Amino acid sequence: MKKTIALRAALGALLLMSWSASAADQLARLTIDVTVEGVKTWKNGDDHSTSNITEKYHLMTHVQASGEPSSVNIKDPQFAQQQMATAAQVQLKVREAQARAGKPVPKAAATQEEYMEQQKKLAEDMQKGHVACKGDVTCLMKLSQEYAQQSAMMSYPPAEGAAPPASLDANLDDDEDEAPEEERYLDYSGYEGCPGEIHIRINNTSEGATADVSGMVPFKQADTADYRGTEHDLMMQCLGSTLVYDLKARKIYTDGIGHPAPRGSYRYWDSLHGETLNEEAAVPTTSIAWEWVAKTLRIADASGSANTMLPVEGANAGGGDGSQVSGQIKVDMTWKFEPL
């Protein structure tokens, strides 16, 4: 046993030594390039149009590590479940310690509803005790301590499909053989004044016709942008960037990557009214593409590329009530996370 523990400690030390250079280099650069291309058709009664979509995004920002590597990955999708499991084990130990001391232990809740009912009853008892104390500070402090102890002994119901927690003795035996958790996760966040780049190019065009009392009216529309972001956009991109870097697996964990709403020109022409031009317009973008980008970068290699074909239909196409929308887009993405 002692040899095993010593060997694990030595391996852990070697791992930390091999990662020390990465931990010392606190700054990193994150670069993302996305291209969206596709065709969308829209029909509502006799009204109809066909749209060609071409969008390109280049985003780059810098982040810095907020400290030394940790054994906890706060952006792991299973983080909440892991924390609940840890809380359940702590509650188990408290309950068993109370039982060994001969103190009454409430029955463990089998369901979330039962757990909430236990908490409700405890709150009611607490309120009755509060009234009985009649403002006596010593009585109120004692009551508060008792309430906290009883609340801590109430076990959360097990998650669906989860095995019941093991006994305290079994946990102690397992702890003797368990290796220390690796400190492999480095938290990064943006900082004020960090270098950044934003370049969004949009060229989305539509042609179609709308029904009028005089007949069908042909129209054309173009939404275009060559947008490099304002100082405020760059500041928000910088300050809003957070991720966790797995030093061992060389993976990043993010909450998704956003972009500012680009501004450019809106040009519309129809055969009845002629041309309308607005050169300072908000230019719409294809949101479903960025939903896929965010999902892909939730857990990803530090650098890589990916692509997909996405259907454009229903609510995600913004067609409105009674509209029939169909089409598809192709999304290509490359990204790179570079510790500096």
C-alpha positions in Angstrom: 0.0 0.0 0.0 2.7 2.5 1.0 4.7 1.7 -2.2 1.6 2.3 -4.3 1.0 5.6 -2.6 4.6 6.6 -3.0 4.6 5.7 -6.7 1.4 7.7 -7.3 2.9 10.7 -5.6 6.0 10.4 -7.7 4.0 10.2 -10.9 1.9 13.2 -9.8 5.1 15.2 -9.2 6.4 14.3 -12.6 3.1 15.4 -14.2 3.1 18.7 -12.4 6.8 19.3 -13.5 5.9 18.5 -17.1 3.0 21.0 -16.9 4.9 23.7 -15.1 5.9 25.6 -18.2 2.3 25.7 -19.4 1.1 26.9 -16.0 3.8 29.7 -16.0 2.7 31.0 -19.4 -0.5 32.6 -18.3 -1.6 34.2 -21.5 -3.3 32.5 -24.5 -4.9 33.4 -27.8 -8.2 32.0 -29.1 -8.9 32.3 -32.9 -12.1 31.2 -34.6 -13.1 31.3 -38.3 -16.5 30.4 -39.5 -18.0 30.3 -43.0 -21.8 29.8 -43.6 -23.1 29.2 -47.1 -26.5 28.0 -48.3 -29.9 28.6 -50.0 -33.3 29.2 -48.4 -36.7 29.3 -50.1 -39.7 31.0 -48.5 -43.4 30.8 -49.5 -46.6 32.3 -48.0 -49.6 32.0 -50.2 -48.5 33.5 -53.6 -45.7 35.4 -52.0 -42.3 33.7 -52.4 -38.5 34.3 -52.4 -35.2 32.5 -52.8 -32.3 33.6 -50.7 -28.6 33.0 -51.1 -26.6 33.0 -47.8 -22.9 33.8 -47.6 -21.4 34.8 -44.2 -17.8 34.8 -43.0 -16.7 35.4 -39.4 -13.2 35.9 -38.0 -12.9 36.3 -34.2 -9.7 36.5 -32.2 -9.2 37.3 -28.5 -6.7 36.9 -25.7 -7.3 35.3 -22.3 -5.3 34.9 -19.2 -5.2 32.2 -16.5 -6.7 33.2 -13.3 -4.4 31.0 -11.2 -2.7 27.7 -10.9 -4.1 24.4 -12.3 -7.0 22.9 -10.4 -8.4 19.4 -10.1 -11.9 20.8 -10.7 -13.3 21.6 -14.2 -16.1 24.1 -13.6 -17.2 24.0 -17.2 -17.5 20.2 -17.4 -21.1 19.4 -18.4 -21.2 16.9 -15.5 -19.9 19.4 -13.0 -23.2 20.0 -11.3 -23.9 16.2 -11.0 -20.4 15.7 -9.6 -21.0 18.4 -7.0 -24.4 16.9 -6.0 -22.7 13.5 -5.6 -20.1 15.0 -3.4 -22.8 16.7 -1.3 -24.6 13.4 -1.0 -21.5 11.7 0.3 -20.9 14.5 2.9 -24.5 14.1 4.0 -24.1 10.4 4.3 -21.1 10.8 6.6 -23.0 13.3 8.7 -26.0 11.0 9.0 -23.8 8.0 10.0 -21.9 10.0 12.5 -25.1 11.2 14.1 -26.4 7.6 14.2 -23.2 6.4 15.9 -23.7 9.2 18.5 -27.2 7.8 19.2 -29.0 10.9 17.7 -32.1 10.5 15.6 -31.6 10.5 11.9 -34.4 11.4 9.5 -35.3 8.8 6.9 -33.5 9.4 3.6 -35.8 10.8 0.9 -36.5 8.5 -2.0 -37.8 11.2 -4.4 -37.4 14.9 -4.9 -41.0 15.5 -3.8 -40.3 13.7 -0.5 -37.1 15.7 0.0 -39.0 19.0 -0.5 -41.7 17.8 1.9 -39.1 17.1 4.6 -37.6 20.6 4.1 -41.1 22.1 4.3 -41.8 20.4 7.6 -38.5 21.4 9.0 -39.2 25.0 8.1 -42.5 24.9 9.8 -41.0 23.4 12.9 -38.3 26.1 12.8 -41.0 28.8 12.6 -42.8 27.3 15.6 -39.6 27.3 17.5 -38.9 30.9 16.6 -42.2 31.9 18.1 -41.5 29.9 21.2 -38.2 31.6 21.8 -40.1 34.9 22.2 -37.1 37.0 21.0 -34.5 35.4 23.3 -31.2 35.6 21.5 -29.6 32.5 23.2 -32.7 30.5 22.3 -32.7 31.7 18.7 -29.0 30.9 18.2 -29.5 27.4 19.6 -32.5 26.9 17.4 -30.5 28.0 14.3 -27.8 25.5 15.1 -30.3 22.7 15.5 -32.0 23.6 12.2 -28.7 23.6 10.3 -27.7 20.2 11.7 -31.1 18.6 10.9 -31.0 20.2 7.4 -27.5 18.8 6.8 -28.7 15.3 7.7 -31.5 15.3 5.1 -30.1 13.4 2.1 -30.8 14.4 -1.4 -32.7 11.8 -3.4 -30.4 9.8 -5.7 -30.2 11.0 -9.3 -32.1 8.9 -11.8 -30.1 5.8 -12.7 -27.5 6.5 -10.0 -26.3 3.8 -7.6 -27.0 4.5 -3.9 -24.1 5.9 -1.9 -21.8 3.3 -0.3 -21.5 3.0 3.5 -19.1 5.2 5.4 -16.8 2.3 6.2 -16.6 1.4 2.5 -15.8 5.0 1.7 -13.0 5.1 4.2 -11.5 1.9 2.7 -11.7 3.4 -0.8 -10.1 6.6 0.3 -6.9 4.7 1.4 -6.3 3.4 -2.1 -7.6 6.5 -4.1 -4.9 8.5 -5.9 -4.8 12.3 -5.4 -6.8 14.1 -8.1 -4.7 15.6 -10.9 -4.5 19.3 -11.0 -4.9 19.5 -14.7 -7.5 22.2 -15.4 -6.5 25.8 -15.9 -9.2 28.5 -15.8 -8.9 31.3 -18.4 -10.8 34.6 -18.7 -10.6 37.8 -20.6 -9.0 40.9 -19.3 -9.5 44.6 -20.0 -7.5 45.9 -23.0 -6.7 42.5 -24.4 -5.8 42.3 -28.1 -8.7 41.2 -30.3 -10.0 41.1 -33.8 -13.5 41.0 -35.3 -14.2 40.8 -39.0 -17.7 39.8 -40.2 -18.6 39.8 -43.9 -22.2 39.2 -44.9 -23.6 39.0 -48.4 -27.1 37.6 -48.2 -29.4 38.3 -51.2 -33.0 37.5 -52.0 -35.3 37.6 -55.0 -39.0 36.9 -55.2 -42.4 38.5 -55.6 -45.3 39.6 -53.4 -49.0 39.6 -54.3 -50.7 43.0 -55.0 -54.1 44.1 -56.3 -52.4 44.9 -59.6 -50.7 41.4 -59.7 -47.4 40.0 -58.5 -44.7 42.6 -57.6 -41.1 41.4 -58.1 -38.6 42.4 -55.5 -34.9 42.1 -54.6 -33.2 42.5 -51.3 -29.5 42.6 -50.2 -28.1 42.6 -46.7 -24.3 43.2 -46.8 -21.7 44.0 -44.2 -17.9 44.3 -43.9 -17.8 44.8 -40.2 -14.8 45.0 -37.9 -16.5 45.8 -34.7 -16.4 48.9 -32.5 -14.2 49.5 -29.5 -17.1 48.4 -27.3 -17.6 45.2 -29.3 -13.9 44.4 -28.9 -14.0 45.2 -25.2 -17.1 43.0 -24.6 -15.5 40.1 -26.6 -12.5 40.4 -24.5 -14.2 40.6 -21.1 -16.8 38.0 -22.0 -14.3 35.2 -23.0 -13.9 32.4 -20.5 -12.8 28.8 -20.9 -11.1 25.9 -19.1 -8.0 24.3 -20.6 -7.3 20.6 -19.8 -3.5 20.5 -19.7 -3.4 16.7 -20.0 -5.9 16.0 -22.7 -5.2 19.3 -24.5 -8.9 20.2 -24.7 -10.9 23.3 -24.2 -14.2 23.7 -22.4 -16.3 26.8 -23.2 -19.8 28.2 -22.8 -19.9 28.9 -26.5 -18.6 31.8 -28.6 -20.7 34.8 -29.5 -20.2 37.7 -32.0 -21.5 41.2 -32.1 -24.5 42.1 -34.3 -22.8 43.5 -37.5 -23.9 46.7 -39.1 -23.9 47.3 -42.9 -26.3 48.1 -45.7 -29.8 47.1 -46.4 -30.9 47.5 -50.0 -34.5 46.7 -51.2 -36.1 47.2 -54.6 -39.5 46.4 -55.9 -41.3 47.2 -59.2 -43.9 49.5 -57.5 -41.8 51.6 -55.1 -38.3 51.5 -56.5 -35.2 51.3 -54.3 -34.8 51.8 -50.5 -31.2 52.0 -49.2 -30.0 52.1 -45.6 -26.2 52.1 -45.2 -26.3 52.1 -41.4 -28.5 49.1 -40.8 -28.3 46.1 -38.4 -27.6 43.1 -40.6 -29.3 39.8 -39.6 -27.1 36.7 -39.3 -27.9 32.9 -39.4 -28.4 32.0 -35.7 -28.6 28.3 -36.1 -25.1 28.2 -37.4 -23.8 29.7 -34.2 -25.9 27.3 -32.1 -23.9 24.6 -33.8 -20.6 26.5 -33.2 -21.3 26.8 -29.5 -22.2 23.1 -29.2 -19.1 22.1 -31.1 -16.8 24.2 -28.9 -18.4 23.0 -25.6 -15.7 20.4 -25.4 -13.2 20.4 -28.2 -9.5 19.8 -29.0 -7.3 22.8 -28.4 -7.1 23.3 -32.2 -9.1 21.7 -35.0 -11.7 22.0 -37.7 -15.3 20.8 -38.2 -18.2 21.2 -40.7 -21.8 20.3 -40.9 -25.0 20.6 -43.0 -28.0 22.2 -41.2 -31.6 22.3 -42.3 -33.2 25.7 -42.5 -36.9 25.3 -41.7 -39.6 26.2 -39.3 -38.9 28.5 -36.4 -35.2 28.6 -37.0 -35.8 30.2 -40.4 -37.8 33.2 -39.1 -40.5 32.7 -41.7 -43.5 33.8 -39.6 -47.0 32.3 -39.2 -48.2 30.4 -42.3 -44.9 30.5 -44.0 -43.2 27.5 -45.6 -39.5 27.6 -45.4 -36.9 25.1 -46.6 -33.3 24.9 -47.5 -30.0 24.1 -45.9 -26.7 25.7 -45.0 -23.1 24.4 -44.8 -21.0 25.6 -41.9 -17.2 25.3 -41.9 -15.2 26.2 -38.8 -11.6 26.2 -37.7 -10.3 27.2 -34.3 -7.1 27.4 -32.4 -6.3 27.9 -28.7 -2.6 28.8 -28.3 -1.0 29.3 -24.9 1.6 32.1 -25.4 
